[in-house]
Amino acid sequence: MFDLAFGDQVHLDVPDLNIPFTATLHPAVAAAGDHAITWAREAGLLEGKSAEERALREGHFRFASWMYPTASLSHLVQLTAVDAWMFLADDHADELRTIDGLISSGGILGEVLQRIEADMSPQWCTRFREHLADWVTSNEQAATRHHAQEVPSLEEYVPWRRVSGTLLWGFDLVEYATERELPAASVSSSAYAELVEAAADVICWTNDLYSAPKEIQRGDPNNLLVVLQHHYGMTLQEAAEATVERIEARVSEFHALLPTMLDQAPPSSLHSVHRAWADGLASWMRGNLEFCRESPRYAMPAPSSE
């Protein structure tokens, strides 16, 4: 059982973390954000002035510009809208509210998905939709675990976290951002799977590192630091140090795995498709770190003055 009481104040000094890829914010971040804000208002995504203020404060409309820094403006607008919706769904899950209705074809996201999926082959679209569905299921599992105050084992947590972190469908959208679809043979390769897992671990564990105090305070056991602290007898600070070591090891593994993915694409045109996709994963890893550092979304709420 997760035995930290709700409302406990948690202190953590986030250790230095080195993710040695280039941090690039899309130059059209403001323009894409303006388009997405207008869409969100018209779609009723922002429930009142406070919701809009929170979205702007936490940088919901900047996130896609960190993750997809080379996308065309038209594609970046759609990606920014998707990620703004993603933050809403994530907030629903954090509040233990269902997100199933948010993902239905007739829901808020329907028109945006139609525009994105118009550029996808049937195989790619199926993969994307399956990853979205898996993500919804993972949120339901997170809520169940939160209610029960159950801390998962490390072996259970790591593969589950890759799905719950939006990375699988987020990585599908790297191909949309680069306008280069990976061949089916590449997607089914072991090199692809291993690179996806390494990058997903880097991103999810970075998020866990920055969000741990806030999540512990609200009694959420779905965090790598909590898993390490609970099952391995670490202090929270020791768990943070161990998490940084794990992240940096996975970055090294990503670098080591990359030549295998590139070498299986001898034609120059296919090599460039693989290179663009791998660069997209690198942008996600470093862009997520920058977003975690700049956004107050993962900071502890201010103590009550009462």
FENURZI-V5169 format. One record per helix or strand of 3 or more residues. SS is the DSSP state (H for helix, E for strand). FROM is the first residue (numbers start at 1). LEN is the number of residues. Records with the same first field share a line. If there is no record, write none. Layout:
# FENURZI-V5169
SS=FROM-LEN ; FROM-LEN
This chain:
# FENURZI-V5169
H=29-14 ; 49-10 ; 63-5 ; 73-22 ; 100-4 ; 110-8 ; 122-27 ; 154-11 ; 167-12 ; 184-4 ; 190-28 ; 224-9 ; 236-28 ; 268-27 ; 296-3
